[in-house]
Amino acid sequence: MSKHIDVLLLLALPASGKSEARRYLASLSPEQCQEQFGIGHTVQLDDFPYVHIMRRITDELTDRGHTGMFFLSPALPFRNPVDWLTLIELLNEDYDDLVAGNKPAPESAALWLFDRIDAARVRAGGEAIINTLDEDLRKEIAGPIEAEAQTLLKDKIAEVPDSMEGKTVVVEFARGGADGSPLPLVHPFGYKASLAQLSEKMLAKASILYIWVEPEESRRKNAARTDPNDPGSILHHGVPLAVMYGDYGVCDMGYQLEQSEKANTVQVEKGDNKFFLPLGRFDNRVDRTSFIRHNKDQWSDEDVKALQAGMREAFDQLADGSDG
């Protein structure tokens, strides 16, 4: 590809290897990114840190005898599935901040996040709920969350480059539906709804790198990676088993690919517009990514070569979709 990909949507079931692939791409030089995969040097967005903050809000409320706001318990899925789209609206905002070079500096990172989540929820078609709390309670639960909110803010700011020239924005998220669900999945579950919630600014520039594993393998790898002492970690967090079956028991990406009017693309309809996102599928059903969770000096040449081969195959498919 003569021109690099501007926005790369990194999509898959949980624990499929998305974060590991992202870490690998971030380890490459700009020249390696372009030569090997036709992408620019990466800046990265992910919706998981927001899920973690939503769970922390819920935990702090339930510890004080209140009903969980976003989740009924730490082991269960979202109370209201509109929050799958809330997460996309937060990513839209992060993308806009990247492009504009915005580096927020709120007095309280937790209260700033509370306001952002409420505003994103409204844009997603839901209602603001954090601001319905008594002001004293709102500030009370912000205290224990502040350190983690500061980490999220620091990581967000660290991704904002001096210039977007030559950069590829990698956007990671996972979607699916309940085990046994028929296709198409009902709104707002699955990729159809979340992709259509992305801003037109992103959709106009986006390609998809899809990491393929079966739900059974996703559950196995999720259990293997889980570190209960590091629940906010991108690489080591665990998804509760009820969520793995209730939200990720079925993946609809293959279905979306089959329904597209153009080969090797996923069709996204937003308002009166149609976007055709080229898709490359990285086959990770035989694990080629878990080694990335180790320190880089422990990566073997054999493992790196196997990962590179799979990634090159997927990016070649992306090129075919772009040309279609």
Secondary structure, DSSP 8 states (H G I E B T S, - for coil): --S-BSEEEEE-STTSSHHHHHHHHHTS-HHHHHHHHSB-EEEEEESHHHHHHHHHHHHHHHHTT---SSBSSTTS-BSSTTHHHHHHHHHHHHHHHHHHT-----S-HHHHHHHHHHHHHHHTTS---GGGS-HHHHHHHHHHHHHHHHHHHHHHHHT--S--TTEEEEEEE---B-TT--SS--TTSHHHHHHHHS-HHHHTTEEEEEEE--HHHHHHHHHHH--TT-TT-TTT----HHHHHHTTSB--HHHHHHH-SSTTEEEEEETTEEEEEEEEEEE-SS--SGGGGS-GGG--HHHHHHHHHHHHHHHHHHHHHHH-
